[in-house]
Structures are given as structure tokens and as C-alpha cells.
Amino acid sequence: QSTFWTIVNMICNHEIFQNHQKQQAPVEKQLAVVLYRLGRKSTVWDLYSKFGIAEGTVQLFTFRITLTLKSLKSYVIVWSHGDYRQEVHRGFEEKCEFLNVIGALDGSHINLFEAPSKPNKDVYFTQKRHYVIHLQAVVDYKGLFTFYDIGYPASAHDAKVFRNSKFYLYRNQLFKEQNYVLAD
């Protein structure tokens, strides 16, 4: 619950919620609806029954919340540098006895509730009969995201996703001498 209110406080002053022409639902209600929708794969009927709101309103809430959460990316997902980089080194050294580690990299498939609105959506469909996108991320020793790339289809091989990622593209700027990430 404290995380919920932390997020509300982080997004409540975003300009999208400052429209004074028409009264909006409170930010906390909009966030709750979107989290409920995404966390439970809820249908519009479920949301209407639970919250008494129509489909268009659900879509509007989802647009607003995802836009504001995206705007927080540079605030909450930060590559380790300076003093924090040294803390990350120590953290990994204590956990796994490796020196100079600045992160752990892995990929994961994220199931989509429905087909993506892309012309070649079939490449996102898996043998398990789900639409899936790749998430590739780096976390620090506490498991906090420090970098991510998302969006490749399920049919893309992990190596291709890595070679075409922003992480790989900017590797020379992200790494100092002797630093590395752990990956499988």
C-alpha cells in the first residue's frame, strides 16, 4: 500500500492531471483502475462491475497513467555511476564474490493480453499460443532496474535482441574499465 501512495505522489502533479476544463477522477482512482486492469487482465465488464466506469474512461485512465509512468523512467531507472557504482560493486562482491560487477542482465518474455497492433503481429505469437514481447534488463545487486529494452517479438532470438539493444549500442559509454555485467 505504501508503494501505491508513493506512485500517486510521484505522478499527481503531472500536467495530464491538471486539466481544469473538466473534472477528472482522483489520480489514485485512475491508478487503482489501471493496476487492477493490468494485474488481473480484467475485461471492461469486470471494471464496470468493480468501479462503475465505462470502457472509454478505462482507456483514458490507462493512457494517462502509462504516459505519466513513462515520464518517470529517467528518475527511477538509473544506470549506476559515481558513489552508487562503488556500492553496486560491493553489493555484488558480497553476494557472489565477483569484483567490478555493475549489474546482472537477463531476458524474459512478457505475455500480452491481446495481439499487438502491428502489421506483422504473427511474429509475436508463440507455440504456447500467447502473444509475447521480449524484455531485456539489467538490475543492480538489490534487483532494481538500471537499464531495459523492450519490444522485440517472441520469435527473435535472445542474441539478436541483445545485439540490437540500446544497452549493446551504448556499451562503451556505460562501462568503465574493468566493469562488467553478469549474464547467462
C-alpha positions as CSV (number, residue, x, y, z in Angstrom):
1,Q,0.0,0.0,0.0
2,S,2.8,2.4,0.7
3,T,4.2,1.8,-2.8
4,F,0.8,2.7,-4.2
5,W,0.8,6.0,-2.4
6,T,4.4,6.7,-3.4
7,I,3.5,6.3,-7.0
8,V,0.4,8.5,-6.6
9,N,2.6,11.2,-5.0
10,M,5.1,10.9,-7.9
11,I,2.5,11.3,-10.6
12,C,-0.2,13.5,-9.2
13,N,1.4,16.8,-10.3
14,H,1.9,15.6,-13.9
15,E,0.4,18.1,-16.4
16,I,-2.0,15.5,-17.8
17,F,-3.9,15.5,-14.4
18,Q,-4.0,19.4,-14.4
19,N,-6.8,19.8,-16.9
20,H,-9.1,22.3,-15.3
21,Q,-11.7,22.3,-18.1
22,K,-13.3,19.1,-17.0
23,Q,-13.3,17.4,-13.6
24,Q,-11.1,14.3,-13.5
25,A,-11.3,11.3,-11.2
26,P,-8.7,11.4,-8.5
27,V,-5.3,10.2,-9.5
28,E,-5.4,7.4,-7.0
29,K,-8.7,6.1,-8.6
30,Q,-7.2,6.2,-12.1
31,L,-4.1,4.4,-10.9
32,A,-6.1,1.8,-9.0
33,V,-8.2,1.1,-12.1
34,V,-5.2,0.7,-14.3
35,L,-3.3,-1.5,-11.9
36,Y,-6.5,-3.7,-11.4
37,R,-6.9,-3.9,-15.2
38,L,-3.3,-4.9,-15.9
39,G,-2.8,-7.1,-12.9
40,R,-5.9,-9.2,-13.4
41,K,-6.3,-9.0,-17.2
42,S,-9.7,-7.6,-16.4
43,T,-12.4,-7.2,-19.0
44,V,-14.4,-3.9,-19.4
45,W,-17.3,-5.6,-17.7
46,D,-15.2,-6.6,-14.7
47,L,-14.1,-2.9,-14.4
48,Y,-17.6,-1.6,-14.8
49,S,-18.8,-4.0,-12.1
50,K,-16.0,-3.2,-9.7
51,F,-15.6,0.5,-10.3
52,G,-18.7,1.6,-12.2
53,I,-16.8,3.1,-15.1
54,A,-17.2,2.8,-18.9
55,E,-14.8,1.4,-21.5
56,G,-13.8,4.9,-22.8
57,T,-13.0,6.0,-19.3
58,V,-10.9,2.9,-18.7
59,Q,-8.9,3.6,-21.9
60,L,-8.5,7.2,-20.9
61,F,-7.2,6.3,-17.4
62,T,-4.9,3.7,-19.0
63,F,-3.5,6.3,-21.4
64,R,-2.9,8.9,-18.6
65,I,-1.3,6.5,-16.2
66,T,1.0,4.9,-18.7
67,L,2.1,8.3,-20.0
68,T,2.9,9.5,-16.6
69,L,4.7,6.3,-15.6
70,K,6.8,6.5,-18.8
71,S,7.7,10.1,-17.9
72,L,9.3,8.8,-14.6
73,K,11.7,6.4,-16.4
74,S,14.8,8.7,-16.1
75,Y,14.0,9.2,-12.4
76,V,13.5,5.6,-11.4
77,I,15.7,3.6,-13.8
78,V,19.2,5.0,-13.4
79,W,22.5,3.5,-14.5
80,S,24.9,3.2,-11.6
81,H,27.6,5.8,-11.6
82,G,29.8,7.7,-9.1
83,D,29.4,6.6,-5.4
84,Y,26.5,4.3,-6.2
85,R,28.6,2.4,-8.7
86,Q,31.0,1.6,-5.9
87,E,28.1,0.5,-3.7
88,V,26.9,-1.8,-6.5
89,H,30.4,-3.3,-6.8
90,R,30.5,-4.0,-3.1
91,G,27.0,-5.4,-3.2
92,F,27.8,-7.9,-5.9
93,E,31.1,-8.8,-4.3
94,E,29.3,-9.7,-1.1
95,K,26.6,-11.7,-2.9
96,C,28.7,-13.6,-5.3
97,E,32.3,-12.8,-4.7
98,F,32.8,-11.2,-8.2
99,L,34.7,-8.0,-8.5
100,N,33.7,-4.9,-10.5
101,V,30.2,-6.2,-11.4
102,I,27.8,-3.3,-12.2
103,G,24.7,-5.4,-13.0
104,A,23.1,-8.7,-13.9
105,L,21.5,-8.9,-17.3
106,D,18.7,-11.3,-18.4
107,G,15.8,-11.5,-20.8
108,S,12.3,-12.5,-20.2
109,H,9.1,-13.0,-22.2
110,I,6.2,-10.8,-21.3
111,N,2.8,-12.2,-22.2
112,L,0.4,-9.7,-23.8
113,F,-3.3,-9.7,-23.1
114,E,-4.1,-9.3,-26.8
115,A,-2.3,-9.2,-30.2
116,P,-0.1,-6.1,-30.7
117,S,-1.4,-3.5,-33.2
118,K,1.4,-4.1,-35.6
119,P,1.2,-5.3,-39.2
120,N,3.2,-8.5,-38.6
121,K,1.7,-9.4,-35.3
122,D,2.2,-13.2,-36.0
123,V,5.9,-12.9,-35.1
124,Y,4.7,-12.1,-31.6
125,F,2.7,-15.4,-31.3
126,T,4.4,-18.3,-29.5
127,Q,4.0,-22.1,-29.6
128,K,2.2,-21.7,-26.2
129,R,-0.5,-19.7,-28.0
130,H,0.3,-16.3,-26.4
131,Y,1.4,-13.0,-27.8
132,V,4.7,-12.2,-26.3
133,I,7.4,-9.5,-26.3
134,H,11.0,-9.6,-25.1
135,L,12.1,-7.7,-22.1
136,Q,15.9,-7.5,-21.6
137,A,17.0,-5.8,-18.4
138,V,20.0,-5.1,-16.2
139,V,19.5,-4.9,-12.4
140,D,21.8,-3.9,-9.6
141,Y,22.7,-6.1,-6.6
142,K,19.3,-5.2,-5.0
143,G,17.3,-6.2,-8.0
144,L,16.5,-2.7,-9.0
145,F,16.3,-2.0,-12.8
146,T,19.2,0.1,-14.1
147,F,18.5,-0.4,-17.8
148,Y,16.0,-2.1,-20.0
149,D,14.9,-2.7,-23.6
150,I,11.5,-4.0,-24.5
151,G,9.5,-4.7,-27.6
152,Y,11.2,-7.4,-29.8
153,P,8.8,-10.2,-30.8
154,A,8.8,-13.6,-29.3
155,S,10.3,-15.1,-32.5
156,A,13.5,-13.0,-32.1
157,H,16.5,-14.9,-30.6
158,D,18.0,-13.6,-27.4
159,A,21.3,-12.9,-29.1
160,K,19.6,-10.8,-31.7
161,V,17.7,-8.8,-29.1
162,F,21.0,-8.2,-27.2
163,R,22.9,-7.1,-30.3
164,N,20.2,-4.7,-31.3
165,S,19.6,-3.3,-27.8
166,K,20.3,0.2,-26.6
167,F,22.4,-1.5,-23.9
168,Y,24.7,-3.0,-26.5
169,L,24.7,0.1,-28.7
170,Y,25.8,2.4,-25.7
171,R,28.1,-0.2,-24.0
172,N,31.2,2.0,-24.4
173,Q,29.5,4.9,-22.5
174,L,28.0,2.6,-19.9
175,F,31.1,0.7,-18.9
176,K,34.3,1.9,-17.3
177,E,37.5,-0.1,-17.4
178,Q,37.2,-3.5,-15.7
179,N,33.4,-3.2,-15.2
180,Y,31.1,-5.9,-16.5
181,V,27.6,-7.4,-16.1
182,L,26.7,-11.0,-15.3
183,A,24.6,-12.6,-17.9
184,D,23.5,-16.1,-18.9
